[in-house]
Amino acid sequence: MASIEILGLVAGTITSITFVPQVIKIWRTKSAKDLSIMMLLLLMLGVILWLIYGLVVMSASIIYTNSMVLLMSLVMLYFKMKFK
């Protein structure tokens, strides 16, 4: 694996981790009232497009990062719907 791809994977890991505190806070408080549904939907659309791009160019770091962000976004969307 090329050094630049490793750099991308490390950056992707750090970026993905930034969503974890928000997911934990929503889960603990059972409240997602301050979370914008429009922001989540736009984020997910962009992430899906990045994921498609990553698959086309076969970039492990893009695929990994956007898969993790999509997963966290889906969890937050689920909580948004569950804790209305």
Secondary structure, 3 states (H helix, E strand, C coil): CCHHHHHHHHHHHHHHHCCHHHHHHHHHHCCCCCCCHHHHHHHHHHHHHHHHHHHHHCCHHHHHHHHHHHHHHHHHHHHHHHCC
